[in-house]
Amino acid sequence: MLLLSKRKILFIAGLLILLLLSCSRKKNDPGSNPSSMQSMNRVSAGEAVPVKVESVKMEDISSYIMTTTTLEAEKKVDIIARVSGMVNKIYVEEGDYVKKGKVLAELDKRELLIAVKEAEAKVNNTKAILDRSEKMFKDNLLSKEELENKKYQYELALSELDRAKLNYNYASIRAPFTGVITKRQIFLGNMVNVNQVLFTIADFRPLLARIYVPEKEISKLKVKQKAKLTVEMMKNKEFWGEIKMISPVVDPQSGTIKVTIEINDEKNVLRPGMFASVYIITETHKKAKVIPKKALLLETAEDVVFKFDNGIARKVSIKKGFEDGERIEVLDGLDFGDRVIVVGQEGLRDGAEVRIPGEELASQKKPDDAKKGAITPEGKNPRQFSDDQVDVYLGMMLNNPEIKKEYDKRIKKDPALKTDTTKKIAFIKEMGRKFRGKMR
């Protein structure tokens, strides 16, 4: 019985919806209302679909070889300890810009200083012995062989002094070239050993992009050729560089050739490790007819756009040429100055009335438009639906749990959604686009 009762309720509800739709259709049937028929036949800004347009422009456009890579510094090295010792001072941090020869850190030098003094004392001693030996050799009191041995001892002492001084200087860790400290791997009090990595330094000028191009494309490339780069964190900004080196060999495993691009980054905003898209320009068309790529209709087999023709949307097939990220070249189908629809074209039919908000002329409006229900840009009901039709369709949409949840959420923020027909229509359109294919 409970199941039967639910079925009866659903059946009655269905009949009511059909009855409401039937009544609303009769109420809005153009044939039963001559003034409505005249309104449908009238071309006015208020009845047209609002769109956004852009003109066919004369611009340069290029073809590219496109690939991706990670940016690298041209010079990047690990700075290692040449002597062992305890870290006494650290003068720099990661990110610091340093010049060649700047002291980055110092190790404990006390033992090294003692070694220098011992070496100096040994030098002084061997020098005194050598002087006495030379005098004795002149007096024939010392053989030449013994004199040569004293000279050797003195020279050996000098070498030991040089080594002691060098080790003393090694205790001051210096930058090998001008660059940026990218990594610090020591702390105060650390005991470091010989050949232990202390810092990493990199020179960001220039940055390099190493890419691998298929061998069939190599004939299009040459040294000094221009390349454009974009990075993920700055998608709207373009950087430029040029090919610095082209490898003379092909990788037999991948069939590609390594190409090195030097990047011009005057403001120093790029960093090694950034993921970049690289576009190597292979050919450029000057003064080409260019339109935004978003003007193309997506769900068509051929390349089609809508041309704005004095308030009418004309479907036009075009022949494409070069294209980049946001633009396409038009070889045939449009002329300079033509305006194409870039927003609002999806769902349009050929010959549909369209308008550009803000461009309606007063001469296009009739004095009695308000009385006959003509719609201005601020009108209440853009498609002339009756209130009953809107309410019935909204009720059908609210059978979808996701739409119902969103509707309840909107009502809390804007209670006028319950009564304002314009807001209801806007909500229906939005949900129709968002949940297309999900409503049953």
C-alpha positions in Angstrom: 0.0 0.0 0.0 2.8 2.4 0.9 4.5 1.7 -2.5 1.2 2.3 -4.3 0.6 5.5 -2.5 4.0 6.8 -3.5 3.4 5.9 -7.1 0.0 7.8 -7.1 1.7 10.8 -5.7 4.4 10.8 -8.4 1.7 10.3 -11.1 -0.3 13.2 -9.8 2.8 15.4 -9.6 3.7 14.5 -13.1 0.2 15.4 -14.4 0.4 18.8 -12.6 3.7 19.6 -14.2 2.4 18.7 -17.7 -0.7 20.8 -17.0 1.4 23.8 -15.9 3.7 23.5 -19.0 0.6 23.3 -21.3 -0.9 26.4 -19.8 2.3 28.3 -19.9 2.8 27.3 -23.6 -0.7 28.5 -24.5 -0.1 31.7 -22.6 3.1 32.4 -24.5 2.1 30.9 -27.9 3.1 33.5 -30.4 0.2 32.5 -32.7 -2.4 33.4 -30.1 -0.9 36.8 -29.4 -0.2 39.0 -32.5 1.8 41.5 -30.5 4.0 38.6 -29.3 4.5 37.5 -32.9 5.6 41.0 -33.8 7.9 41.1 -30.8 9.6 37.9 -31.9 10.1 39.2 -35.4 11.6 42.4 -34.2 15.4 42.8 -34.0 16.2 44.7 -30.9 19.2 44.8 -28.6 17.1 43.6 -25.7 16.1 40.4 -27.4 19.6 39.4 -28.6 22.1 37.2 -26.8 24.9 39.2 -25.2 28.4 38.4 -26.5 31.9 39.7 -26.4 33.8 40.3 -29.7 37.3 41.0 -30.8 38.5 42.3 -34.1 40.8 40.5 -36.6 44.1 42.2 -36.0 47.3 42.7 -38.0 50.1 41.1 -36.0 53.3 39.1 -36.4 52.9 35.4 -35.5 55.4 32.6 -35.5 55.6 28.8 -35.7 57.5 27.0 -32.9 59.2 23.9 -31.9 57.8 23.4 -28.4 59.3 21.3 -25.5 59.7 21.5 -21.7 62.8 21.4 -19.5 64.2 22.5 -16.1 66.3 25.6 -15.9 69.9 25.3 -14.9 72.7 27.6 -13.8 75.7 27.7 -16.1 78.1 27.5 -13.2 77.2 25.5 -10.1 79.8 24.0 -7.7 80.2 22.5 -4.3 82.7 24.2 -2.1 84.7 21.7 -0.1 87.0 21.8 2.9 90.7 21.6 2.0 91.7 21.1 5.7 90.0 19.6 8.7 89.0 21.6 11.7 86.1 23.0 13.8 83.8 25.7 12.3 84.5 28.9 14.1 82.6 31.5 12.1 79.9 31.5 9.3 79.5 34.8 7.4 76.8 33.9 4.8 73.4 32.3 4.5 71.5 30.6 1.7 70.4 33.1 -0.9 73.2 35.6 -0.2 74.9 37.1 -3.3 78.7 36.9 -2.9 81.7 38.1 -4.9 84.6 36.0 -5.9 87.1 35.6 -3.0 84.7 36.6 -0.2 85.2 34.6 3.0 82.2 32.5 3.6 83.3 30.7 6.8 86.4 30.2 9.0 87.7 27.1 10.7 89.7 27.0 13.9 93.2 28.2 12.9 95.2 27.8 16.1 96.9 24.5 15.3 97.5 25.7 11.8 99.2 28.9 13.1 101.4 26.8 15.3 102.4 24.7 12.2 103.3 27.9 10.4 105.5 29.1 13.3 107.2 25.7 13.5 107.9 25.8 9.8 109.3 29.3 10.0 111.7 28.2 12.9 112.9 25.3 10.8 113.5 27.6 7.9 115.6 29.9 10.0 117.6 27.0 11.5 118.4 25.4 8.2 119.3 28.8 6.7 121.8 29.4 9.5 123.3 25.9 9.0 123.5 26.5 5.3 125.4 29.8 5.8 127.9 28.1 8.1 128.3 25.2 5.6 129.0 27.6 2.7 131.7 29.3 4.8 133.3 26.0 5.7 133.1 24.9 2.1 135.1 28.0 1.1 137.7 27.1 3.7 137.9 23.5 2.3 136.5 22.2 5.6 133.3 20.7 4.0 132.8 18.6 1.0 130.6 19.7 -1.9 128.3 16.7 -1.2 127.6 17.8 2.3 127.0 21.4 1.2 124.4 20.2 -1.3 122.7 18.2 1.4 122.4 21.4 3.6 120.9 23.3 0.6 118.4 20.5 0.2 117.4 20.7 3.9 116.9 24.4 3.6 114.8 24.1 0.4 112.7 21.4 2.1 112.1 23.7 5.1 110.9 26.4 2.7 108.4 24.0 1.1 107.1 23.0 4.4 106.6 26.6 5.4 104.7 27.3 2.1 102.5 24.2 2.8 101.8 25.4 6.4 100.8 28.9 5.2 98.6 27.4 2.5 96.8 25.2 5.0 96.4 28.2 7.2 94.7 30.1 4.3 92.5 27.1 3.5 90.9 27.5 6.9 89.2 30.6 5.5 86.5 29.2 3.1 86.2 31.6 0.1 83.9 31.9 -2.9 85.5 30.5 -6.1 83.4 32.9 -8.3 80.7 35.5 -8.0 77.3 34.0 -7.5 74.6 33.0 -5.0 74.9 30.6 -2.1 72.2 28.0 -2.8 73.0 25.6 0.1 74.8 25.8 3.4 75.7 22.4 4.9 77.6 23.4 8.1 76.9 24.9 11.5 79.0 26.6 14.1 80.9 24.0 16.1 80.8 21.3 13.4 84.0 19.3 13.0 84.7 19.1 9.2 87.0 16.8 7.4 89.0 17.2 4.2 86.8 17.1 1.1 83.6 17.6 3.0 81.0 19.8 1.2 80.5 23.0 3.1 78.5 25.2 0.6 77.0 25.1 -2.9 77.3 28.2 -5.0 75.7 29.0 -8.4 76.0 31.8 -10.9 72.5 32.6 -12.2 73.7 34.8 -15.1 73.1 33.3 -17.5 70.6 30.6 -16.8 70.5 27.8 -19.3 67.7 25.6 -20.7 68.9 22.3 -22.1 66.4 20.7 -24.3 66.3 17.6 -26.6 65.0 18.1 -30.1 64.0 15.3 -32.5 66.7 14.9 -35.2 64.2 15.6 -38.0 63.8 19.2 -36.7 67.5 19.9 -36.5 67.6 21.5 -40.0 65.4 24.3 -38.6 67.8 25.2 -35.8 71.0 27.3 -35.7 73.1 29.1 -33.2 71.8 32.5 -32.1 68.2 31.5 -33.1 65.6 33.1 -30.8 63.6 31.1 -28.3 60.7 32.1 -26.0 60.2 30.7 -22.5 57.4 30.6 -20.0 57.4 29.2 -16.5 54.6 27.8 -14.3 54.8 30.5 -11.6 54.6 33.4 -14.1 52.3 32.1 -16.8 51.5 35.5 -18.2 55.2 36.6 -18.5 57.5 35.7 -21.4 61.2 35.4 -21.3 63.6 35.4 -24.3 66.8 33.7 -25.1 68.9 32.3 -27.9 70.5 29.0 -28.9 74.0 28.9 -27.5 75.1 25.4 -28.5 73.8 22.6 -30.6 75.3 19.1 -29.9 77.1 17.6 -32.9 75.9 14.1 -32.2 72.5 12.4 -32.0 71.5 10.3 -29.0 71.1 6.8 -30.5 68.6 5.7 -27.9 66.2 8.7 -28.0 66.9 10.0 -31.5 67.3 13.5 -30.2 69.9 16.3 -30.2 70.8 18.4 -27.2 70.3 22.1 -27.7 71.4 24.6 -25.1 69.6 27.9 -24.8 71.0 30.9 -23.0 68.2 32.9 -21.3 68.1 36.7 -21.0 66.8 37.5 -17.5 67.7 41.1 -16.9 65.5 41.4 -13.7 66.9 38.2 -12.3 63.5 36.7 -11.4 64.1 33.2 -12.8 65.8 30.5 -10.7 67.5 27.2 -11.4 65.2 24.3 -11.1 62.1 26.1 -12.5 60.0 24.1 -14.9 59.8 25.9 -18.2 58.1 25.6 -21.6 60.4 26.4 -24.4 59.3 27.6 -27.9 62.0 27.9 -30.5 60.9 30.2 -33.3 61.3 28.5 -36.7 59.4 30.9 -39.0 57.5 34.2 -38.6 54.7 35.6 -40.7 54.6 39.4 -40.7 51.4 41.4 -40.6 49.2 38.3 -40.5 45.5 38.2 -39.8 45.3 37.1 -36.2 42.3 36.3 -33.9 42.1 34.9 -30.3 42.1 31.1 -30.2 39.1 31.1 -27.9 37.0 32.3 -30.8 37.1 28.8 -32.3 34.1 26.5 -31.7 35.3 23.5 -29.9 32.7 20.9 -30.8 33.1 21.0 -34.6 35.1 18.9 -37.0 36.3 21.9 -39.0 37.6 25.3 -37.9 34.6 27.5 -37.4 34.0 30.9 -35.7 31.0 33.2 -35.4 31.5 36.6 -37.1 29.6 39.5 -35.6 27.6 41.0 -38.5 25.6 44.0 -37.4 23.8 42.2 -34.6 23.7 38.8 -36.3 26.0 35.9 -35.6 27.3 34.4 -38.9 29.0 31.1 -38.8 32.2 31.2 -40.8 34.6 28.4 -41.7 38.3 29.6 -41.6 41.6 28.2 -42.8 44.2 28.3 -40.0 47.9 29.1 -40.4 50.4 29.4 -37.5 49.1 29.3 -33.9 50.7 30.0 -30.5 49.3 29.7 -27.0 46.5 32.3 -27.3 46.3 33.3 -31.0 45.8 31.8 -34.4 46.5 33.0 -37.9 43.6 33.2 -40.3 44.6 32.4 -43.9 41.1 32.5 -45.4 37.6 33.2 -44.2 38.0 36.6 -42.5 39.3 40.0 -43.3 41.1 42.7 -41.3 38.6 44.6 -39.1 36.0 41.7 -39.0 34.8 41.1 -35.5 34.6 37.5 -34.1 32.6 36.4 -31.1 35.0 35.2 -28.3 32.6 34.9 -25.4 29.0 33.6 -25.7 29.4 31.7 -28.9 28.8 28.2 -27.5 25.2 27.2 -28.2 24.6 29.9 -30.8 22.9 29.1 -34.1 23.8 30.6 -37.4 21.8 33.8 -37.9 21.0 34.3 -34.2 20.5 37.8 -32.9 23.4 39.0 -30.7 24.4 42.2 -29.1 27.5 43.7 -27.4 26.6 45.1 -24.0 27.0 48.8 -23.9 26.7 49.3 -27.7 22.9 49.4 -28.0 21.8 52.6 -29.7 18.8 54.6 -28.6 17.5 54.6 -32.1 17.1 50.8 -31.9 14.5 51.1 -29.1 10.9 51.9 -29.6 8.8 54.1 -27.2 6.3 51.3 -26.5 8.9 48.6 -25.9 8.3 48.7 -22.1 4.5 48.2 -22.6 4.9 45.3 -25.0 7.4 43.5 -22.8 10.5 44.3 -24.8 13.6 43.6 -22.8 16.3 46.2 -22.1 19.8 45.2 -21.0 18.5 45.6 -17.5 15.3 43.6 -18.3 13.8 41.0 -16.0 13.2 38.1 -18.3 15.7 37.7 -21.2 13.9 34.8 -22.9 10.3 35.9 -22.2 9.6 32.8 -20.1 6.5 33.0 -18.0 6.9 32.8 -14.2 5.1 29.5 -14.2 7.5 28.0 -16.7 10.5 29.2 -14.6 9.1 27.7 -11.4 8.2 24.4 -13.0 11.7 24.0 -14.6 13.4 25.1 -11.4 11.4 22.5 -9.5 12.5 19.8 -12.0 16.1 20.8 -11.5 15.8 20.7 -7.7 15.2 16.9 -8.0 19.0 16.7 -8.4 20.4 16.5 -4.9 23.5 18.5 -5.8 21.5 21.3 -7.3 19.1 21.2 -4.3 22.0 21.5 -1.9 23.4 24.5 -3.9 20.0 26.1 -4.0 19.5 25.9 -0.3 23.0 27.4 0.2 22.2 30.3 -2.1 18.8 31.0 -0.4 20.5 31.5 2.9 22.8 34.1 1.4 20.2 35.7 -0.9 16.5 35.1 0.1 15.4 37.0 -3.0 16.2 34.0 -5.1 12.9 32.5 -4.0 10.9 35.3 -5.6 13.0 37.1 -8.2 12.5 35.6 -11.6 15.6 37.0 -13.1 17.7 35.5 -10.3 15.9 32.2 -10.8 16.7 32.2 -14.5 20.4 33.0 -13.8 20.5 30.1 -11.3 18.9 27.7 -13.8 21.4 28.7 -16.5 24.4 28.4 -14.1 23.3 25.0 -12.8 22.5 23.8 -16.4 26.1 24.6 -17.4 27.6 23.1 -14.3 25.6 19.9 -14.1 25.0 19.3 -17.7 24.8 15.5 -18.3 24.3 14.9 -14.6 20.5 15.7 -14.4 18.2 12.8 -14.9 
